[in-house]
């Protein structure tokens, strides 16, 4: 094989099932095509470094560390691209010249179009049989095979809980295809539990689930009753459970659980989605029971995460059956009782909006903000529906502030983007309080789905005369491309690395431009070239556009960005001055000029300009408030910095770094109580960030609460064993 032969890379940032299926697919391709391979087994999610699962020789020969993986990934093609290769030669061409192929499928056995399905299945079976397991794990698996392959039929149920209801980030997202209500499993087991000739085993990662079901169904087995795993590590027990499930004749499970899906793929038995296996009538009854339990017996549920996932099903069921108000009452009961689940907040205010409960949304917002956790998309939706409610109540300015916040968080989210376009079209958003760009270019990108969004979301506002809709409106994506310095921090790289701009150029270059429109296209092209880093093309296009039409303000703004990128700061400021002269009402042009001032070292001038701009109260994008706070702090105007940062965080609170900055400034000013209040709120969802924890520890010590500081650190050490800073701080405090 040539020296330049690339390798297959097995990696999936997932838990046990997803990682194993990615590895097994990689081994199958390696065997079918005699290809070298490596494995990156991320040491996270409690799955160790792979040595507990696989033979030491296999780990030594094929596992790679994170730096090596990152380096190889730079020369790797995703399997999603390779999988459509029409011939063997075309597939192998992807590995020529030292290029690699990254395999990360979450489900099933991958097969190329030209491959024989039966042969692939045989090779995959051989790969599974030859999987080089850790000898201890292999010994237990051999014993399990002998026990479960005794001629009896085995049916396995898999009830997925785990991180979906306990991990902070996972539980703040809805997982309706992975989390299936107990009531569905109850219904299915009751109708299908087979007699003595069948072995029925319940697999679950939640002991409370196992206890409840075995109490209801004494004939139900659990994995603990069929295998002694006391000598195994937790990771090995999880793997052995998966292999045990793979030995079943039938698996009944959620439709999208990688754990049970991998077990099915490895074993080749039948698989049934539990929800599809119960009748519509039984499903209705089960969901009625679920709703009643959520309303009357919240103590039946294990934790907040479980309640959150159940509320997804309750919402869908009660709304579909004309009982939206009943769902709202149940959800509000839990939120007001302290439930801090991001998507539940968003889901509830959405249904309240559709139910016309506008003032009630405003009333509930305080309870949501009390403990809002994780995921800015949910926060954007809360802000959106709160803004709509305020508009319906006639509180227009407050409503526009909330909608600006929603747009800043998720500017290309369909319904949010459409609403911003509608508000711009009727003049609520204009040059004084919103981003600006070139309307000639915006017309090239109409919002094709605006009618659907209006029909789905905004009919009440139109019927009430709050919102006008007389024509198509442009998408606001062009504004996002125009203002990367004032969007969320990840958007500049997001578009660049996707090659998004180049795709736009290819589309636009097919058009024939009139002499009047060509400068607009040239300037836009130059801006895209600048975003992509092609400064030579940007220079040509931007200067030619200004020469043809010097009266267009946005052309000079784009040239200023180029000059700033080139380090020609005085010319950048001069170009911004010309843009401001041509469009004096465009507040955001003044913000960009101040940003250039600050980067050029004129901190006092930048602070003066930004504080004055923010105090006008029109331009309320969080990133500009944050910039103004940075400038004020750098210019030693700390009280201004604190109040501007507080205003920005009121609109965008899920920025832990900014919350930390605010707490630090308050502490430096002697306001320890204020600093502690900021940290107490933020640490609900960001206690995995050491700067927050260290500052909070310092404040506890300063307040004479050493024991409390030690207690909190001890809890965090258990939760985040990889955060060495916590252990070191705890050790130092224990000595003192």
NORBEL-V156951 format. One line per field, one symbol per residue. psi: psi as a letter, one per 30 degrees, with the letter a starting at -180 (. if undefined). burial: # if it has 24 or more other C-alpha atoms within 12 Angstrom, else .. Layout:
psi->???
burial->???
This chain:
psi->klfgkllkkjkkiaaeeeeeeeeeeeeeeeeeghklllkjjkiagggagfffelkeeeeeffklleeeeeeeffhkkkffeffgkfleeeefffglggllkkkhkfllkkklefkkeeeeeeeeeeeeegkilkeeeeeeeeeeeeefhgfkkkkkkjjkcbffgekeeefglkiffejkkeeeeeeeeefgjlaffkjkkkklgjeeeeeeefeeiffkllefffkjgfflleeeeeeeeeeeefglekkjllfhjfeeeeeeeefgalkkjeefglleeeeeeeeeeeeeeeefhfffkeleeeeeeefeeeeeeeefggheeeeeeeeeeeeffgjijefeeeeefeeeefggieeeeeefeeeefegkkljfeeeeeeeeeeeeeeefggieeeeeeeeeeeeeeifgkeeeeeeeeeeeegfekaffglllajfeeeffiljfgeeeeeeeegeeeeefgekkjflklllgeeeeeehffgalffeeeeeeffgeeeeeeeeefflkkleefeeeeeeeeeeeeeefgifeeeeeeeeeeeeeifgjefeeeeeeeeeeefgieeeeeeeeeeeeefiffjefeeeeeeeeeefffieeeeeeeeeeeeffgejhkeeeeeeeeeeeefghieeeeeeeeeeefffifhjeeeeeeeeeeeefggieeeeeeeeeeefeghggjeeeeeeeeeeeefggheeeeeeeeeeeeeeiffifeeeeeeeeeee.
burial->.....###########################..#########.###..#####...##..###....#..##..####..##.......##.###.###############.......##.##..##..####.###.##..##..#.....#############.######################...#.....########..##..##..#..#####.##.#..#..#########################################..#....##.######..##..#..###################....#############.#########################.##.###########################....############################..###############.#.##..#..##..#####....####..#################..##..#.....##.#.............################.#..#########...#.##############...#.###.######..#..##############...############...##################.###############################....#.###.#######################.....#..##.###.##.....#.###.##..#...
